[in-house]
């Protein structure tokens, strides 16, 4: 890869960033935001028009201008014009499955320590939202191997990823490989070794053995689960496996704030629970982490508990 030209106004194409600088060009996607905060994403095509309830705007009025301007429609509507950020793109792109929201994708990239040049395995691919963040993080020298069971989801993800990164027709991001199949079967058959494995699926515990075999020592598994029952089952399966460190579980909540002079208060909208995240690190072959010294909470593994049971925790008999 050649060094970027400092005189060039645009981001080098070989960086595969999904970002452009300089004047807006035909074929780029832009975002118009009206005075009520309503957003419209579309591709710039010479000769076409954008229509809304406030009239129309010719694409030719936008092409060639630096982003960050206000444009007025034929009926007097005012719109801000910017290129969409990745966090804006993923919440408005076409969906086949639910997307991993930016607040969770950011946590995954940071706390699963996704680095340039990493080999990351992802299952499943959903609509491609997390895939875009992973590809941005590993860069063109890394690798993201995505596994998806459903062809209709895989096709939506392909279109979204290629759209965001501006892949030429018939091509895709050079670091991305998408496999249609079940990770529990396809990953062992591939012989791949990974630095990180991200599991976004209904039953991630079913893929833990395949994940353990693929992860390099010190690698990280990160599961994205929606419910407390999934959270419990995955955490306990990781503990019983014995080849990982003590799993860490958390969720993130995001609250905006209203700020006008002295009127400073929490906003009325909040992004609350979207999912739980769980991470654990792979031990070296044949090594096991120290057993927890702390006793489980009373009733934690009582008669009603039917999941995996950590070593040394007795089965409690019903009382009465």
Helices and strands as residue ranges (DSSP letters): G 13-15, E 29-33, E 39-43, E 49-52, E 55-58, G 59-61, E 69-72, E 78-82, H 86-92, H 102-111, E 119-123, H 129-138, E 143-148, H 151-165, E 176-180, H 183-190, E 194-200, G 204-207, H 208-214, E 215-225, H 228-241, E 248-250, E 254-260, E 263-271, E 276-281
